[in-house]
């Protein structure tokens, strides 16, 4: 049996999980899906309006409910999208070469505030 290239395998994962979530959401409001609703509540508890700032899985779910397909971006982003669709979980992957400045991941310390230009 010939091997399928990674690109094709990942695209197939996206396709399979997009179709499955589309079927699961058929006729329902993505906001009411239990895996989405929990994030909406978490955003509310953080003082964020989930209608204005939906989680990535809510936005992806809305898109999939309309048309169960996604554009090809790159292997990493496509794989993360496939996993996000499969587990109905907000996940993100970004091309660091396209982001300005330095990105740093570290543990938060008491008293530190998170500042984001998207939340102001």
Protein Blocks (a to p, Z undefined) as FASTA:
>chain_A
ZZddfklmmmmmmmmmmmmmmmmmgopafklpmklmmmmmmmmmnopafklmccfklmmm
mmmmmogcdddfbfmlmmmmmmmmmnopadddddfklpgcjdddddddehiacddfklZZ
